Amino acid sequence: MSETAQRAALAPEVSPPQKKDRGFLGRAGVVGGVLVVAIVVALLQSGSGLVVWQSVVTGLLTGGLYGLIAMGLTLIFGVLDIVNFAHGALLAVAMFISFGMVQATGMHPYLTLVIAIPALFLIGAAVHRGLLSGTGGSSLENQLLITLGLSLLLENGLLMFFGAEPKTIALPGDFQFPLLGAVVAGSRLYAFLGAILLGALLYWLLRRTRLGTAIRAVAAHGPGAELVGINVRRIHTLTFAIGTACAGAAAALAGPLVTVTPTLGEQFNITAFVVVVLGGMGNVVGALVGGLLIGLVEQLTTIYLGGQSSLLGVFVVFILVLFLRPQGLFGRKAA
């Protein structure tokens, strides 16, 4: 056998880019077609194009926040293989940090980002080093139990310190403006833009920095990354901290939009897990796109069911994805 033939035989098989592009475009076309059908059905159900357009705008703006929350969750899973059930409770902690800073100092709610993000980063690092990086957190069962127990501990701690009374974070100078007939609140638009900006910053971090290269190397093959000098344990801690900081950022952005309660994180947690499964476990871009889609599904469900729980539509999508494409829209099939 010639040297060229030997090299060709030993070379790893690579899927042609054209095939990948066709697969992506095909999935995007299917998703787009389903969305068009869903919007048409909602239009027939409501009989008002303005109502449907308002739902679409609100769904997209809300979906940006869902995407940011899910990006942190999917980053943790993609690198550490940890399903973090405490993600929503940590988000609630960040929201109460934002609330406390606004009440104590009169700080603008969005300026609390500079407090909430570092605080959740440090909390995430402490949780990983103290609870998950040792032998006690090495198995999947232990990780699930530890994060679930931490979630219950944080929720009850918030309940004990802040009480069960719902709280609000007022946004000074909030306004509304028309957008092709829909009414958009300034607070919702700011939250969406902030989420997209921070999501883009996270993507840049993962793709264009040495830390991001190390994170992707550890996610691809931990033992191999360790052989070339990467401190895998440190990268695991930093990744968990960054993922938790995403929840802190989303909490500060969402504070003026929601009623703050100790159990608020539960609903965000459920939605974030659905978004992660929809976008593909471990896929950061998929999490953002999945968040936008789930935001649309929530709003359109309220039209279909006349004000019933919007989570019903989310669960329907969740079940369909598990049956039809378990790896998610942007995930890859396991070898």
C-alpha positions as CSV (number, residue, x, y, z in Angstrom):
1,M,0.0,0.0,0.0
2,S,1.3,3.5,-0.9
3,E,2.1,6.1,1.8
4,T,-0.8,8.3,0.6
5,A,-3.2,5.4,0.9
6,Q,-1.9,4.5,4.4
7,R,-2.4,8.1,5.5
8,A,-5.9,8.1,4.1
9,A,-6.7,4.9,5.9
10,L,-5.4,6.1,9.2
11,A,-7.0,9.6,8.9
12,P,-10.2,10.1,11.1
13,E,-13.4,10.2,9.2
14,V,-14.8,13.7,8.9
15,S,-18.3,14.6,7.8
16,P,-18.4,16.8,4.8
17,P,-19.3,20.4,5.6
18,Q,-22.0,20.3,3.0
19,K,-23.7,17.4,4.7
20,K,-23.6,19.3,8.1
21,D,-25.0,22.4,6.5
22,R,-27.8,20.5,4.8
23,G,-28.7,18.9,8.1
24,F,-28.7,22.2,9.9
25,L,-30.7,24.0,7.2
26,G,-33.2,21.1,7.2
27,R,-33.8,21.3,10.9
28,A,-34.1,25.1,10.7
29,G,-36.6,24.7,7.9
30,V,-38.7,22.3,9.9
31,V,-38.6,24.5,13.0
32,G,-39.5,27.5,11.0
33,G,-42.4,25.7,9.3
34,V,-43.8,24.5,12.6
35,L,-43.6,28.0,14.0
36,V,-45.5,29.4,11.0
37,V,-48.2,26.8,11.4
38,A,-48.4,27.5,15.2
39,I,-48.8,31.2,14.5
40,V,-51.5,30.6,11.9
41,V,-53.4,28.4,14.3
42,A,-53.1,31.0,17.0
43,L,-54.4,33.6,14.6
44,L,-57.4,31.4,13.8
45,Q,-58.0,30.7,17.5
46,S,-57.8,34.3,18.6
47,G,-59.2,36.0,15.5
48,S,-56.9,39.0,16.1
49,G,-53.6,39.5,14.4
50,L,-52.7,42.2,17.0
51,V,-53.1,39.6,19.9
52,V,-50.9,37.1,18.1
53,W,-48.2,39.7,17.2
54,Q,-48.2,40.9,20.9
55,S,-47.6,37.3,22.0
56,V,-44.8,36.8,19.4
57,V,-43.0,39.9,20.5
58,T,-43.4,39.2,24.2
59,G,-42.3,35.6,23.7
60,L,-39.1,36.5,21.9
61,L,-38.2,39.1,24.5
62,T,-38.8,36.7,27.4
63,G,-37.0,33.9,25.5
64,G,-33.8,35.9,25.5
65,L,-33.7,35.6,29.3
66,Y,-34.5,31.9,29.2
67,G,-31.6,31.5,26.8
68,L,-29.2,33.2,29.2
69,I,-30.3,31.1,32.1
70,A,-30.1,27.9,30.0
71,M,-26.6,28.8,28.7
72,G,-25.2,28.6,32.2
73,L,-26.9,25.3,32.8
74,T,-25.9,23.7,29.6
75,L,-22.3,25.0,30.0
76,I,-22.1,23.2,33.3
77,F,-23.5,20.0,31.9
78,G,-21.3,20.1,28.7
79,V,-18.0,20.4,30.6
80,L,-18.7,18.7,34.0
81,D,-21.6,16.3,33.1
82,I,-23.4,17.7,36.1
83,V,-27.2,18.2,36.0
84,N,-27.5,21.2,38.4
85,F,-30.9,21.1,40.1
86,A,-29.8,24.1,42.2
87,H,-29.5,26.4,39.2
88,G,-33.0,27.9,39.8
89,A,-32.4,28.3,43.5
90,L,-29.1,30.1,42.9
91,L,-31.0,32.4,40.5
92,A,-33.4,33.2,43.3
93,V,-30.5,34.0,45.6
94,A,-29.2,36.4,43.0
95,M,-32.6,38.0,42.7
96,F,-32.8,38.6,46.4
97,I,-29.3,40.1,46.3
98,S,-30.5,42.5,43.7
99,F,-33.6,43.3,45.7
100,G,-31.6,43.8,48.9
101,M,-29.2,46.2,47.2
102,V,-32.0,48.2,45.7
103,Q,-33.8,48.5,49.0
104,A,-30.7,49.2,51.1
105,T,-28.9,51.7,48.8
106,G,-31.4,52.8,46.2
107,M,-29.1,51.4,43.5
108,H,-30.6,51.2,40.0
109,P,-31.8,47.5,39.5
110,Y,-29.6,47.0,36.5
111,L,-26.5,48.3,38.3
112,T,-26.9,45.4,40.7
113,L,-25.4,43.3,37.8
114,V,-22.0,44.3,39.1
115,I,-22.8,42.8,42.5
116,A,-24.9,39.8,41.4
117,I,-22.6,38.4,38.8
118,P,-19.4,38.3,41.0
119,A,-21.4,37.1,44.0
120,L,-22.9,34.2,42.1
121,F,-19.5,33.5,40.5
122,L,-18.0,33.1,44.0
123,I,-20.9,31.1,45.3
124,G,-20.7,28.8,42.3
125,A,-17.0,28.3,42.8
126,A,-17.5,27.5,46.5
127,V,-20.3,25.1,45.8
128,H,-18.2,23.2,43.3
129,R,-15.1,23.1,45.4
130,G,-16.9,22.3,48.6
131,L,-19.7,19.9,47.5
132,L,-19.1,18.6,44.0
133,S,-15.4,18.2,43.3
134,G,-14.6,15.7,46.0
135,T,-15.3,12.0,46.0
136,G,-18.8,12.6,47.5
137,G,-19.9,14.3,44.2
138,S,-18.2,12.0,41.8
139,S,-21.1,9.8,40.9
140,L,-24.2,11.0,39.0
141,E,-26.5,9.9,41.8
142,N,-24.6,11.9,44.4
143,Q,-24.5,15.0,42.1
144,L,-28.3,14.9,41.7
145,L,-28.9,14.5,45.4
146,I,-26.4,17.2,46.4
147,T,-27.7,19.8,44.0
148,L,-31.3,18.9,44.9
149,G,-30.5,19.2,48.6
150,L,-28.7,22.5,48.0
151,S,-31.8,23.8,46.1
152,L,-34.1,23.0,49.1
153,L,-31.6,24.5,51.5
154,L,-31.3,27.7,49.6
155,E,-35.1,28.1,49.1
156,N,-35.8,27.5,52.8
157,G,-33.0,29.8,53.8
158,L,-34.5,32.6,51.7
159,L,-37.9,31.9,53.1
160,M,-36.5,32.1,56.7
161,F,-34.6,35.4,56.1
162,F,-37.0,37.3,53.7
163,G,-40.4,35.7,54.5
164,A,-43.0,34.4,52.1
165,E,-44.4,37.8,51.1
166,P,-43.9,38.5,47.4
167,K,-41.6,41.4,46.7
168,T,-41.1,43.6,43.7
169,I,-38.2,45.5,42.2
170,A,-39.3,48.8,40.6
171,L,-37.5,50.1,37.6
172,P,-37.2,53.9,37.7
173,G,-38.2,55.6,34.5
174,D,-39.8,52.5,33.0
175,F,-41.8,53.2,29.8
176,Q,-43.8,51.6,27.0
177,F,-43.6,52.1,23.3
178,P,-45.5,50.7,20.3
179,L,-43.8,48.2,17.9
180,L,-45.9,47.6,14.8
181,G,-49.0,47.5,16.9
182,A,-47.6,45.6,19.9
183,V,-46.8,47.3,23.2
184,V,-43.3,46.7,24.5
185,A,-42.2,47.6,28.1
186,G,-38.8,49.2,28.3
187,S,-37.8,46.9,31.2
188,R,-38.6,43.8,29.0
189,L,-36.6,45.2,26.1
190,Y,-33.6,46.1,28.3
191,A,-33.6,42.6,29.8
192,F,-33.7,41.0,26.3
193,L,-30.8,43.2,25.0
194,G,-28.8,42.6,28.2
195,A,-29.3,38.8,27.9
196,I,-28.3,38.8,24.2
197,L,-25.2,40.9,24.9
198,L,-24.1,38.7,27.8
199,G,-24.8,35.6,25.8
200,A,-22.6,36.9,23.0
201,L,-19.9,37.7,25.5
202,L,-20.0,34.2,26.8
203,Y,-19.8,32.8,23.3
204,W,-16.8,35.1,22.6
205,L,-15.2,33.9,25.9
206,L,-15.5,30.2,24.9
207,R,-14.3,30.7,21.3
208,R,-11.7,33.5,21.4
209,T,-9.9,33.3,24.7
210,R,-7.3,30.9,26.2
211,L,-9.7,30.1,29.0
212,G,-12.4,29.2,26.5
213,T,-10.0,27.0,24.6
214,A,-9.1,25.2,27.8
215,I,-12.8,24.8,28.7
216,R,-13.6,23.3,25.3
217,A,-10.6,21.0,25.6
218,V,-11.7,19.7,28.9
219,A,-15.2,19.2,27.6
220,A,-13.9,17.3,24.6
221,H,-11.5,15.0,26.5
222,G,-10.6,15.7,30.1
223,P,-7.7,13.2,30.4
224,G,-6.2,14.4,27.2
225,A,-6.4,18.1,28.3
226,E,-4.7,17.1,31.6
227,L,-1.8,15.5,29.6
228,V,-1.1,18.8,27.8
229,G,-0.9,20.7,31.1
230,I,-4.4,22.0,31.7
231,N,-5.5,22.0,35.3
232,V,-8.8,20.1,34.8
233,R,-10.0,20.6,38.4
234,R,-9.5,24.4,38.1
235,I,-11.3,24.5,34.8
236,H,-14.2,22.5,36.3
237,T,-14.5,25.0,39.1
238,L,-14.3,28.0,36.8
239,T,-16.9,26.5,34.5
240,F,-19.3,25.9,37.3
241,A,-18.7,29.4,38.5
242,I,-19.3,31.0,35.1
243,G,-22.5,29.0,34.6
244,T,-23.8,30.1,38.0
245,A,-22.8,33.7,37.2
246,C,-25.1,33.5,34.1
247,A,-28.0,32.8,36.5
248,G,-26.9,35.8,38.5
249,A,-26.9,38.0,35.5
250,A,-30.3,36.8,34.4
251,A,-31.7,37.4,37.9
252,A,-30.6,41.0,37.9
253,L,-32.1,41.6,34.4
254,A,-35.4,39.8,35.2
255,G,-35.9,41.3,38.6
256,P,-38.1,44.2,37.5
257,L,-40.3,41.8,35.4
258,V,-41.3,39.3,38.0
259,T,-42.6,39.0,41.6
260,V,-39.6,38.0,43.7
261,T,-40.3,35.0,46.0
262,P,-38.1,32.3,47.6
263,T,-39.5,29.6,45.3
264,L,-39.3,31.7,42.1
265,G,-36.4,29.7,40.9
266,E,-38.4,26.5,40.5
267,Q,-40.3,27.7,37.4
268,F,-37.2,29.1,35.8
269,N,-35.4,25.8,36.6
270,I,-38.1,23.7,34.8
271,T,-38.1,26.0,31.8
272,A,-34.3,26.1,31.6
273,F,-34.1,22.3,31.6
274,V,-36.6,22.1,28.7
275,V,-34.5,24.8,26.8
276,V,-31.3,22.8,27.3
277,V,-32.9,19.6,26.0
278,L,-34.4,21.5,23.1
279,G,-31.2,23.2,22.1
280,G,-29.0,20.2,22.7
281,M,-27.2,19.2,26.0
282,G,-23.9,21.1,26.2
283,N,-24.6,23.4,23.2
284,V,-24.4,27.1,24.2
285,V,-25.8,28.5,21.0
286,G,-28.6,25.9,21.0
287,A,-29.5,27.1,24.5
288,L,-30.0,30.7,23.3
289,V,-32.1,29.6,20.3
290,G,-34.0,27.1,22.4
291,G,-34.8,29.9,24.9
292,L,-36.3,32.1,22.1
293,L,-38.4,29.1,20.9
294,I,-39.7,28.3,24.4
295,G,-40.6,31.9,25.0
296,L,-42.7,31.8,21.8
297,V,-44.3,28.5,22.9
298,E,-45.3,29.9,26.3
299,Q,-47.0,32.9,24.9
300,L,-48.8,31.0,22.1
301,T,-50.0,28.4,24.6
302,T,-51.9,31.2,26.4
303,I,-53.8,31.9,23.2
304,Y,-54.6,28.2,22.5
305,L,-55.8,27.4,26.1
306,G,-57.4,30.7,27.0
307,G,-55.2,31.7,30.0
308,Q,-54.4,28.2,31.3
309,S,-50.9,27.3,32.4
310,S,-48.4,28.3,29.7
311,L,-46.1,25.5,31.0
312,L,-48.4,22.9,29.4
313,G,-47.2,23.9,25.9
314,V,-43.6,23.8,27.2
315,F,-44.0,20.2,28.4
316,V,-45.6,19.1,25.2
317,V,-42.6,20.4,23.3
318,F,-40.3,18.7,25.8
319,I,-41.9,15.3,25.3
320,L,-42.0,15.7,21.5
321,V,-38.2,16.5,21.4
322,L,-37.4,13.5,23.6
323,F,-39.3,11.3,21.3
324,L,-38.4,12.7,17.9
325,R,-34.8,14.1,18.5
326,P,-33.5,13.2,21.9
327,Q,-30.1,14.9,21.2
328,G,-31.9,18.3,20.7
329,L,-32.0,20.5,17.6
330,F,-28.3,21.4,17.7
331,G,-27.0,18.3,19.5
332,R,-25.1,15.4,18.0
333,K,-26.0,11.7,18.2
334,A,-23.8,9.7,20.5
335,A,-21.3,7.6,18.8
